[in-house]
Amino acid sequence: MTTTSSGGEPDHTTADREIVISRVIGAPRELVFEAFRRVRHLSRWWGPTGFTTATRSFEFRIGGEWDFVMHWPDGTDYQEWITWTEIVPPQRIALLHGESRDDPNAFESVLTIEPAGQDTRIVMRTVFPKELRDEAVEKYHAIEGGEQTLRNLAAYLAELARNDTGRNETAPKGAEG
């Protein structure tokens, strides 16, 4: 069974192992991409609502890694690791995500970032190893967590836009930097 949230077409070869979540974000595609490219942005919005993220190392390039810990408000820590397998600015990011570099349960995600008029549609397609998709959905609430993560991204980018607009409206001409 494929779970599709808010759009996205299923890939029938992996349909029983995937989750697809999408969201339209009120920001230009380049800014959405930038929110993934810089750890200073990622640490502000990555993860389900209530989590905070502490980065140990980060290198956004093909083969680069993001080693981080997600802290849940109850004190539980989740060791996380991502390696970037494809980066096509500003339209596509592919990654492998697990608890560590050698995690046999690591899963693949492909994010497509598409123009949608003045907005941007982001589609997050995640493919899990055999029989782990249902566990991710039931035990780790992967669908809700993915939706919350994209909601956090949208809220963060809206905050950036508000701050930039306010700064640009009060800054002297040519001082928007």
Secondary structure per residue as TSV (DSSP state, phi and psi in degrees):
chain	resnum	aa	ss	phi	psi
A	1	M	-	360.0	132.0
A	2	T	-	-98.2	134.6
A	3	T	E	-102.4	121.4
A	4	T	E	-121.1	125.2
A	5	S	E	-114.8	121.7
A	6	S	S	62.0	29.3
A	7	G	S	119.0	177.1
A	8	G	-	101.7	137.1
A	9	E	-	-97.5	135.5
A	10	P	-	-72.2	149.6
A	11	D	-	-98.5	111.8
A	12	H	T	-68.0	-16.6
A	13	T	T	-77.3	-20.3
A	14	T	T	-125.5	12.9
A	15	A	G	-54.8	-35.0
A	16	D	G	-79.7	-3.3
A	17	R	G	-121.7	6.7
A	18	E	E	-121.0	159.9
A	19	I	E	-130.3	133.2
A	20	V	E	-123.1	125.7
A	21	I	E	-130.7	137.1
A	22	S	E	-138.8	162.7
A	23	R	E	-157.5	142.7
A	24	V	E	-91.2	129.4
A	25	I	E	-117.0	133.3
A	26	G	S	-78.9	62.6
A	27	A	S	-154.7	155.3
A	28	P	-	-67.1	152.2
A	29	R	H	-55.4	-40.7
A	30	E	H	-62.2	-37.5
A	31	L	H	-70.9	-38.5
A	32	V	H	-61.0	-46.1
A	33	F	H	-60.7	-43.5
A	34	E	H	-59.1	-33.1
A	35	A	H	-65.0	-21.2
A	36	F	H	-91.8	-27.7
A	37	R	H	-78.2	-25.3
A	38	R	-	-117.7	127.7
A	39	V	H	-64.2	-28.8
A	40	R	H	-62.3	-28.4
A	41	H	H	-82.6	-50.2
A	42	L	H	-52.5	-42.5
A	43	S	H	-66.4	-15.1
A	44	R	H	-88.5	-21.7
A	45	W	H	-133.4	-14.0
A	46	W	-	-66.8	133.7
A	47	G	S	102.6	167.4
A	48	P	S	-63.6	162.0
A	49	T	T	-57.1	132.3
A	50	G	T	100.6	-22.7
A	51	F	-	-79.7	150.6
A	52	T	E	-120.9	158.1
A	53	T	E	-124.4	129.7
A	54	A	E	-116.8	120.4
A	55	T	E	-92.4	133.0
A	56	R	E	-92.3	-44.6
A	57	S	E	-152.5	153.9
A	58	F	E	-154.5	126.2
A	59	E	-	-144.4	107.9
A	60	F	-	-89.0	91.2
A	61	R	S	-161.2	160.7
A	62	I	T	-59.5	126.4
A	63	G	T	87.3	-11.6
A	64	G	-	-73.0	163.1
A	65	E	E	-128.3	152.7
A	66	W	E	-122.6	111.7
A	67	D	E	-106.7	119.3
A	68	F	E	-151.4	167.8
A	69	V	E	-123.8	132.0
A	70	M	E	-100.7	125.5
A	71	H	E	-103.2	124.9
A	72	W	-	-90.9	147.8
A	73	P	T	-57.0	-23.5
A	74	D	T	-79.6	1.3
A	75	G	S	98.8	-7.3
A	76	T	-	-73.5	135.2
A	77	D	E	-110.1	140.4
A	78	Y	E	-120.0	114.0
A	79	Q	E	-71.3	132.5
A	80	E	E	-134.5	153.1
A	81	W	E	-151.0	135.4
A	82	I	E	-132.7	139.7
A	83	T	E	-122.4	138.2
A	84	W	E	-84.9	123.5
A	85	T	E	-103.9	-18.7
A	86	E	E	-156.8	136.3
A	87	I	E	-138.2	117.2
A	88	V	E	-126.0	90.7
A	89	P	T	-63.8	142.8
A	90	P	T	-97.1	30.7
A	91	Q	T	-110.2	-18.4
A	92	R	E	-154.4	138.8
A	93	I	E	-137.3	127.8
A	94	A	E	-118.9	145.7
A	95	L	E	-152.4	160.9
A	96	L	E	-114.8	129.2
A	97	H	E	-128.2	126.0
A	98	G	E	-153.3	-167.0
A	99	E	S	-82.8	-25.6
A	100	S	S	-158.4	172.4
A	101	R	T	-56.6	-37.3
A	102	D	T	-99.6	17.9
A	103	D	-	-65.6	114.7
A	104	P	T	-68.5	-15.0
A	105	N	T	-100.5	12.5
A	106	A	-	-59.4	149.8
A	107	F	E	-124.8	158.5
A	108	E	E	-101.5	139.9
A	109	S	E	-130.6	141.7
A	110	V	E	-124.4	125.2
A	111	L	E	-109.2	124.3
A	112	T	E	-108.5	138.4
A	113	I	E	-122.3	107.9
A	114	E	E	-120.0	142.4
A	115	P	E	-63.8	142.7
A	116	A	E	-138.9	74.6
A	117	G	T	67.7	-128.5
A	118	Q	T	-78.0	-13.4
A	119	D	E	-101.7	-172.1
A	120	T	E	-136.1	134.3
A	121	R	E	-99.7	125.8
A	122	I	E	-109.7	130.6
A	123	V	E	-118.0	123.8
A	124	M	E	-111.3	109.5
A	125	R	E	-108.2	117.1
A	126	T	E	-116.2	129.7
A	127	V	E	-117.4	123.8
A	128	F	-	-98.1	156.0
A	129	P	S	-59.6	156.7
A	130	K	T	-45.4	135.5
A	131	E	T	66.3	5.4
A	132	L	-	-98.3	-14.0
A	133	R	H	-60.1	-49.5
A	134	D	H	-62.6	-38.3
A	135	E	H	-63.7	-42.0
A	136	A	H	-61.3	-39.2
A	137	V	H	-71.2	-48.2
A	138	E	H	-79.5	-45.5
A	139	K	T	-85.8	-39.3
A	140	Y	T	-107.6	2.8
A	141	H	-	52.9	49.1
A	142	A	H	-61.2	-35.7
A	143	I	H	-68.5	-51.4
A	144	E	H	-60.6	-41.9
A	145	G	H	-63.5	-40.7
A	146	G	H	-65.6	-42.8
A	147	E	H	-63.4	-41.6
A	148	Q	H	-65.1	-39.0
A	149	T	H	-61.6	-46.6
A	150	L	H	-68.4	-32.9
A	151	R	H	-64.6	-41.2
A	152	N	H	-63.4	-40.3
A	153	L	H	-60.5	-47.7
A	154	A	H	-60.1	-43.6
A	155	A	H	-66.0	-41.2
A	156	Y	H	-62.9	-45.3
A	157	L	H	-66.8	-34.4
A	158	A	H	-64.1	-39.9
A	159	E	H	-63.7	-43.3
A	160	L	H	-60.1	-43.6
A	161	A	H	-63.2	-42.7
A	162	R	H	-62.0	-44.5
A	163	N	H	-65.0	-42.3
A	164	D	H	-65.5	-41.5
A	165	T	H	-62.8	-45.8
A	166	G	H	-62.8	-41.7
A	167	R	H	-68.3	-41.6
A	168	N	H	-69.3	-33.1
A	169	E	H	-70.7	-28.2
A	170	T	H	-102.3	-11.7
A	171	A	S	-78.2	147.9
A	172	P	-	-61.1	151.1
A	173	K	T	-55.1	131.8
A	174	G	T	84.9	1.6
A	175	A	-	-110.3	24.8
A	176	E	-	-69.3	-25.5
A	177	G	-	-5.1	360.0
